[in-house]
Amino acid sequence: MRKKKIWLLALVTSLLIVLAACGDQEKDAATDGASSDSRDLEGVPEAFQADDPLEVMVIRKIGGDDHTQQFLAGAQQEATALGMKVDTFSANGDTASFHDTISQAINQGYDGLIISHGDDDATVELIQQARDNDIEVVAFDTNEGALEVDGVTLTSQDDEELASLALEKLVEEHPEADIGYLWVDGFPPMVRRNNIFEQVLEENPDINEVKRFGDAQDPQTKTQEAVGAWLTEIPEGELDAIFATWDAFAVGATRALKEAGREEVDIYGIDVSNADLQLMQEENSPWKYTAAVDPKLIGAVNVRLLAKKFAGEETPETASLEPSIISQEELNSSGEEVNMETLTDVVEGWGESDQFEEEWMTTLREHHSN
């Protein structure tokens, strides 16, 4: 009996030693893993090394167009690559829904907000409320009153350059012309584009505005109807071109012209999307030029700015993105259908920017891609 007890004691002792050894190995393995993770994130700001990911919401007032979808996709893609959790929302032009969503995001305690096309004073008040709650904010194409709120960066496309690029082509090809103007007031980027338009008209007295329309809600359909009505009033040869300050307007105008068989009227637009490129490449399309910044890149750059704020790094009060001009001729000479992914093969530098890029962002992307 005593031998049996001694044998059992020896067995238990051996098992305890083995278990302890395994525990040490697991602990060593966990330590090695933590050390490896630490090495992976060397140089990355502490805000991005926490167990819980930073939470961001992208809230856009306008919507219902491909440009909006790509802007949101670009923001979501960049935020995810940097290890952030991101939600997106488009109010489709509904001001009340836009404001309510910002308010809800503040109450839900998001770490950061990207607000797009907040054109009114109420949006500025909500941005102030967000900052009072220590929420970082980047605002794209938003009321300039947001500049009075501490810590906010106001971003935009270079709207003056966008309008200039498109109008330079219009003036070059139609130095004497009767034109239609598609524009809507109330949005900061539209105001900036209109300033250039008025300047161009003043400098070119042989270019006359004969028609004007603009509606930000359901813009494609309403513009198609409005331009269709123009064409019933204006005989062929008495409307030479249309300047569209938004691609949603250009889409509606293109459809109206094709439907009426009036492709002799040339369209010069702003912004671009897959749907836009497809329309520009259609046979006898009237859409000759569009000036644009890659909307996915706009979303991505806004996220980078927000990331720098999380990192405690200095960010500017304002930032703008440089546009390119895209011609129908270039698209058609490519030999194959061009989309947003292949546009870089046609337009040099398209979709590329190291604006607000940091080395630690590259480290984060590599870490989260594993």
N, C-alpha and C positions, 0 to 999 in steps of 0.2 A: 504493500500500500504506500509505503514511504517512497519507494522508487517511482511509483506512478505519479505521486505528487511532485516529486523533483522534476520528472519529465515534463509534466504539464507546466510547471513554473518556467522551465527552460524554453518551452514552446512559446508561451505568452511573451516572455522577455524578447525572444527573437522577432516575434511579430511586431512588438512595439518598436524595436530598432529599425525594422524594415519600413514601418509606417512613418517613423520620424525622418528617415532618409528620403522617402518619397516626398514628404512635406517640404523638406529642405530644397529638394530638386524643383518642386512646383514653385516654391517661393523664389528660387534663383531664376527660374524661367520667367516668372511674372516680373521680377526686377529687371531682367534683361529686356523684356518687352517694353516696360515703362521707359527704360533707358533708351531703347531704340526709338520709341515714340518721341522722347525728349530730343533725341538727335535729329529726328525728322523735322521737328518744329523749331530748330535752333534759329534764333533771330526773328521769330514770329511774335508779334505783340501778345501780351498776356490775355487780352480780351478774346483772342481766338484760340486760346489753349484751355479754356474752361470746359468742364464736362458737358454743360448744357450749351447748345449752339445759340448764337445770337439770332434773334427773330426780327425779320424785316417785312414790311408790307409796302407794296407799290400800288398807289391809288391814282387812277387817271380819270379826269372828268370826261374827255371826249372818247368816243369808241365807235364800234361798228365798221371799222375799216382795217385793212391789212396792215397799215402802218402801226396802228395801235397794238395789234397782235404781235408784231415783230419787236416792237419796243418792250412789251411785257416779257416776251420770250428771251430777249437779250439780257434783261435784268435778272430774270429767274435763273438763266443759265450761269451767269457770272456769280450770283450770290451762292448758288449751290456749289459751284467749283471752289469757292472760298470757305465752304463749310457752314454757311448760314442757312437757316430755315426761312423760306420766303413764301408769302402769299401775295396774290395779285387781284386787282379789282378794276373794272372799267364801268363808269357810271353811264356811258352812252349819252352824254350830254345832259343828264338829269342832275341839276344843281343840288336839289335836296338830298338825293341819294349819295352824291359825292360828299357833301358836308357830313351827313350821318355816318358814313363809313370812316371818315377821318376821326370823328368823335369817338366812335366805337373802338378804333385802333388805339387811340390814346388811353381809353379806359381799360383796354385789354392788356396794356403794358408792353407793347412792342418796344424793342430796343431802338429801332430806327424806322423812319418813313421816307419813301420817295414819293413826292406829290407832283403830279403832272397836270398842267393846264388849269391851275387854280387861278382864275382870272379876277376874282372879286375880293373885297375887303374882308368878307367873312372867312375866306380861306386864310388870309394873313392872321386873323385872330385865332384860328385853330392851330396854325403853325406856332404862334406864341404860346398857346396852351400846351402844345406838345413839348416845346423847349422848357417850359416851366416844370414839366414832369420828367426832365432829363432825357427826353427822347431826341436822338439825333435826326436832323432833317436835311434832305437835299430836295430842292424844288425845281422842276423843269418847266420852262415856258409858263411861268407863274407871275402873278401880280408883283411888281417891283417893290411894293411895300414890305415884302418879306425880307428885303435887305436891311430893314430896321430891326429885325429880330436877331438877337445875338446868336452866333454860331451856325447860322444857316448859309448854305451855298446855293445860289440861284444859277441854274444852268440853262443853256439855250443852244440851238443851232445858230450859226452866224446868219441871222435872218436878213440883214442888209445885203450880205454877199449872195445869199440864195436868190433874192429878188434881182440883184444886179446881174448875176450870171444868166438868168432866164431872159430878162429884159434886154440885155445886150444882144442876144441872138434875135429877139423879135425886131429890134431896131435895125440890126444889120440886114435882115431879110425883108423887112417891110418899113423902109424909111418914110414912106407915105402910106398911111393906113387908117382904116376905120376899125376899131377893135371893141371887143366885149371884155368886161372886167368881172372876174369872179372872186369875191372877197367878202369877209364878214367882220364886223367891228367887235370890239370887246375883249379880244385875246391879245396879250402882249406881242406874240410873234406876228400876228396879223397887222397890228399897229406899225411895227417896224417895217414890215414888207410894204405896207401902204405908203409909208414915208418915201421909200425909194421910188415907188410907182409915180407918186405925185411929182417927184423931182425929175424923173425921166420925161413925163408929159411936158413939164415946163421947159426942159432943154430940147424937146423935139416937137415943135408946134405943128408939124405935118402929121402927127399921130393923134387921132381923135377918139375919145371914148364915146361910143354911141349906145352901149347897153351895160347895165350893171346888175349883179344878183349875188346873194349870199345867204345861206342858212346852215347853221352848224348841226341841226338835228335832221337826221336822215339826209345828209348832204348829197349823196349820189343820185337818189331818186328825185329829190326836189330840183337839183341842178339840171338833170336831164329834162324834166318837165319845163323848166324856165327857159333853157336854151332852145328846146323844141318850139316854144312859143315865139322866141325871137325870130326863128327861121321862117315862121309863117308871115312875119311882118317885114322882114328884110329880104329884098330880092337878091338873087345870086349876083355876086360881084360887088355887093355893097357892104360886106363884112369880110375883112381880110384875115383877122387873127383874134384869138382869145388868150388873155393872160389869166391863168388860174393859180391863185395863191396857196392852194392846198390840193393834194392829189385826189382827194375825194371829189372835189369840184371838177378836176380834169377828167376823171372817169365818167361823170355824168355828162359832161360836155361832149366827150368823144362818142358816147353812145347816141346822143341826140343827133350829132352830125352824120354819123354812119346811117342811122335810121332814116334821116331825111335825104341821104345821098349828097350831102354837102361837104365832101372831104376836101374841097378847095380851101376851106378855112383852117388855118394852122393853129395848133394849140401849143402854148409854152407854159409849162407847169413847174410846180415845186413839190418835192417829196417823191418817194418811190417805194414800190412793193412788187411782189411777184405778179399780182394782178395787173399792176401798171405796166410792167415790162411786157407782159403778154399782149396787152392792148396796143402798146407802141409798136410791136413787131407784126401786128396783123396787117394783111394786105390793104393798101390805101388808107392806113390809119392817119388821122389828122394830127396826132400827138407827136410833135417833132423833137422837142427838147424837154427835159426836166432837170432841175437843180436839186440836189439832195445830199443828205448825210445818211449813212446806213442806220436805219432805226434800231437794229439789234445792237449796234455799237453805242448808240445814244444810251440805251438801257444799261449796257455794261459799264460805260464810263460813270454814269450816275451811281452805280453800285460801288465802284472803286472809290469814289469820293466819300461815300458813306462809310466804307471800310476804313479809310484813313481817319475819319472822325472817331470811329470806335477805337482805333489805335492811339488816339491822342495826338495825332500828327497835324501839322498846320495845313489848313485848306483855305482856298481863296473865297472871297465873297461872291464872285461871279466867275463863270467859265463858259466858253463857247466852243463849238465843234465846227471845223472847217468843211465846207461843202464841195461837191464836185458837180460838173455838168455832164449829163448823159444825153447823147444824141441818138435819134432813130437810125441815122446813117451808120453809126458805129455798131449798133446792135445788129442791124441787118447784114453788115459786112463780115460778121463773125463766122458765118457759115453754118451755125446751128442756133437753136433757140437759147436765149440767154435768160437766166433766172438770178435770184439774189445770191445764190451760192457761186455762180460762174461769172457774175458781173465783174469780179476782180480781174478776170482775164481780159476784159474789155476796157475798164476804167482803172488806170494806174493808181494804186494805193487805196482802192475801195475796201472798206470794212476793216482797215488796219489803223491802229493808233496805240501808241504807248502812253497816251495821256493819263496821268495819275497812276501809272503802273509802278509798283515797288518790287524789289527782289523778294521780300517776304510773301508777296502775293503768289509769286511763282512757286515758292516753297509750299505754300498752302495748297495750291492746285495739285502739285505732285503728291502731297500727303493724302488728299481726299480722292485722288484717282486710283489709289491702291485698294 
